Amino acid sequence: MSTDNQNGIKEKPFEEVTLEVKPIFQGKIINLDVETVKLPDGGTATREIVRHPGAVCVLARLGERILVVEQYRKALGRNLVEIPAGKLERGENPLEAAERELQEETGYTAGRIKKLTSFYSAPGFCDELLHLYLADELVAGESHPDEDEFLECGALTLEEAKSLIADGGIADAKTILAVQAWELLLLRESKQA
């Protein structure tokens, strides 16, 4: 791997130039485009790209536990346990969306909330960017899920969350990443104590 910058990553080493974009599907949540691209070696290829407005997810700590929701995921045909999350509305501030999703799905509001990181869900075919927030100093309230959302809120210890990951009850990338971030936060906090 050749390098060009201070991080050791070459600047645009294999950029693909878009030659044509063919919109295939325009949906409520996603759009699908098929793009013809020029490859770095001069050849061409086709790329199927899911366009998504982005999303937020919240690692909400309630004492020694985190808040989770269990809901049916039609694409998988089964229930999953996940951290609270939701898509961004057009032009919506991610911090405000994180606060909204936490309250809608769990009923809790956060006295303190901060961004931990942003990451792509599946960059091989999708441009969805997720923003992960840490919420603390939670205050209970009433949840207001979307009219087509049926979910159950609960709370897990770190060991319970890791066990669910091992058993496949937690199987989505955002929640697995959040549990790992939580474990690192706990380790850092224990060293500071």
C-alpha positions as CSV (number, residue, x, y, z in Angstrom):
1,M,0.0,0.0,0.0
2,S,1.5,3.3,-1.0
3,T,1.1,6.3,1.3
4,D,0.8,10.0,0.7
5,N,-0.5,11.6,3.9
6,Q,0.4,11.8,7.6
7,N,-2.1,8.9,8.4
8,G,-0.3,6.5,6.0
9,I,-3.2,6.4,3.5
10,K,-2.8,7.4,-0.1
11,E,-5.0,10.3,-1.2
12,K,-7.6,9.0,-3.7
13,P,-5.5,6.0,-4.8
14,F,-8.2,4.2,-6.7
15,E,-10.9,6.8,-7.4
16,E,-13.7,5.7,-9.7
17,V,-15.2,8.5,-11.9
18,T,-18.9,8.4,-12.4
19,L,-19.9,8.3,-16.1
20,E,-23.6,7.7,-15.8
21,V,-26.2,7.5,-13.0
22,K,-29.5,5.6,-13.6
23,P,-32.0,6.0,-10.8
24,I,-33.8,2.7,-10.3
25,F,-35.9,3.2,-7.2
26,Q,-37.0,6.2,-5.1
27,G,-38.4,5.1,-1.8
28,K,-39.6,6.6,1.5
29,I,-36.2,5.7,3.2
30,I,-33.8,4.7,0.5
31,N,-33.1,5.4,-3.2
32,L,-31.2,2.9,-5.5
33,D,-29.0,4.1,-8.3
34,V,-27.0,2.1,-10.8
35,E,-23.8,3.9,-11.8
36,T,-21.4,3.3,-14.6
37,V,-17.9,4.2,-13.5
38,K,-14.5,4.6,-15.0
39,L,-12.0,2.5,-13.2
40,P,-8.4,3.6,-12.3
41,D,-7.1,1.3,-15.1
42,G,-9.4,2.9,-17.7
43,G,-12.0,0.1,-17.8
44,T,-15.6,0.5,-16.8
45,A,-17.8,-1.2,-14.2
46,T,-21.3,-1.0,-12.8
47,R,-22.0,-0.1,-9.2
48,E,-25.4,-0.5,-7.5
49,I,-25.6,2.1,-4.7
50,V,-28.2,2.5,-2.0
51,R,-28.6,6.2,-1.1
52,H,-29.7,6.8,2.5
53,P,-30.2,10.1,4.4
54,G,-28.1,8.9,7.4
55,A,-29.0,7.8,10.9
56,V,-28.3,8.2,14.5
57,C,-27.9,5.7,17.3
58,V,-27.7,6.2,21.0
59,L,-25.6,4.3,23.7
60,A,-27.8,5.3,26.6
61,R,-26.3,4.4,30.0
62,L,-28.7,3.9,32.9
63,G,-26.4,3.1,35.9
64,E,-24.6,-0.1,35.1
65,R,-26.8,-0.9,32.2
66,I,-27.6,0.4,28.7
67,L,-31.0,0.9,27.2
68,V,-32.0,-1.4,24.3
69,V,-35.1,-2.0,22.3
70,E,-36.3,-5.3,20.8
71,Q,-38.1,-5.2,17.5
72,Y,-39.0,-7.3,14.6
73,R,-36.8,-6.7,11.5
74,K,-38.7,-7.8,8.4
75,A,-35.6,-8.0,6.2
76,L,-34.2,-10.7,8.6
77,G,-37.6,-12.2,9.5
78,R,-36.9,-12.1,13.2
79,N,-36.5,-9.9,16.3
80,L,-33.3,-8.2,17.2
81,V,-32.1,-6.4,20.3
82,E,-30.6,-3.0,19.4
83,I,-29.7,0.3,20.8
84,P,-32.2,3.2,20.1
85,A,-31.7,4.5,16.6
86,G,-33.4,6.2,13.7
87,K,-32.9,7.8,10.4
88,L,-32.2,11.5,9.9
89,E,-34.8,13.7,8.4
90,R,-33.7,15.9,5.6
91,G,-31.5,18.7,7.0
92,E,-31.9,17.5,10.6
93,N,-29.1,18.0,13.1
94,P,-27.8,14.6,14.2
95,L,-27.6,15.6,17.9
96,E,-31.3,16.7,17.8
97,A,-32.2,13.4,16.0
98,A,-30.4,11.4,18.7
99,E,-32.3,13.1,21.5
100,R,-35.5,12.6,19.6
101,E,-34.9,8.9,18.9
102,L,-33.9,8.2,22.5
103,Q,-37.1,9.8,23.8
104,E,-39.4,8.3,21.1
105,E,-38.2,4.7,21.5
106,T,-37.4,4.6,25.3
107,G,-39.2,7.5,26.9
108,Y,-35.9,8.7,28.4
109,T,-34.2,12.1,28.0
110,A,-30.6,12.7,28.6
111,G,-29.1,15.3,30.9
112,R,-25.8,14.9,29.0
113,I,-25.3,13.6,25.5
114,K,-22.2,13.7,23.3
115,K,-21.0,12.3,20.0
116,L,-18.7,9.4,20.1
117,T,-18.1,8.7,16.4
118,S,-19.6,8.4,13.0
119,F,-19.3,5.3,10.8
120,Y,-20.7,3.8,7.5
121,S,-23.0,0.8,7.8
122,A,-22.1,-1.0,4.6
123,P,-19.8,1.1,2.3
124,G,-19.6,-1.6,-0.3
125,F,-23.0,-0.7,-1.6
126,C,-24.6,2.0,0.7
127,D,-23.7,5.6,1.6
128,E,-25.6,5.5,5.0
129,L,-23.5,7.4,7.7
130,L,-24.5,6.6,11.3
131,H,-23.7,9.0,14.2
132,L,-23.2,7.3,17.6
133,Y,-24.0,9.3,20.7
134,L,-23.4,8.6,24.4
135,A,-26.3,9.6,26.6
136,D,-26.0,9.9,30.4
137,E,-27.9,11.3,33.3
138,L,-31.1,9.8,32.0
139,V,-34.5,10.9,33.1
140,A,-37.5,8.5,32.6
141,G,-40.5,9.6,30.7
142,E,-43.1,8.2,28.3
143,S,-42.1,6.7,24.9
144,H,-43.7,7.7,21.7
145,P,-42.6,5.3,18.9
146,D,-43.6,5.9,15.3
147,E,-47.0,4.5,14.4
148,D,-45.5,1.6,12.5
149,E,-42.9,0.8,15.2
150,F,-43.6,-2.0,17.7
151,L,-40.8,-2.4,20.2
152,E,-40.1,-3.3,23.7
153,C,-37.6,-1.3,25.8
154,G,-35.2,-2.9,28.3
155,A,-31.8,-2.5,29.8
156,L,-28.7,-4.8,29.7
157,T,-25.5,-5.1,31.7
158,L,-22.3,-5.3,29.7
159,E,-22.1,-9.1,30.3
160,E,-25.7,-9.6,29.2
161,A,-25.1,-7.6,26.0
162,K,-21.9,-9.6,25.2
163,S,-23.9,-12.8,25.8
164,L,-26.6,-11.6,23.4
165,I,-23.9,-10.8,20.8
166,A,-22.5,-14.3,21.2
167,D,-26.0,-15.9,20.8
168,G,-27.1,-13.7,17.8
169,G,-29.8,-11.8,19.7
170,I,-27.7,-8.7,19.1
171,A,-26.6,-9.0,15.4
172,D,-26.6,-5.5,14.0
173,A,-23.4,-3.6,13.4
174,K,-24.4,-0.4,15.2
175,T,-25.2,-2.2,18.5
176,I,-22.2,-4.4,18.4
177,L,-20.0,-1.4,17.8
178,A,-21.8,0.5,20.6
179,V,-21.3,-2.4,23.1
180,Q,-17.6,-2.4,22.2
181,A,-17.4,1.3,22.7
182,W,-19.1,0.9,26.0
183,E,-16.6,-1.7,27.2
184,L,-13.7,0.7,26.2
185,L,-15.4,3.6,28.1
186,L,-15.8,1.4,31.2
187,L,-12.2,0.4,31.0
188,R,-11.1,4.0,30.6
189,E,-13.3,5.1,33.5
190,S,-12.0,2.4,35.8
191,K,-8.4,3.5,35.1
192,Q,-9.3,7.1,36.0
193,A,-11.0,6.1,39.3
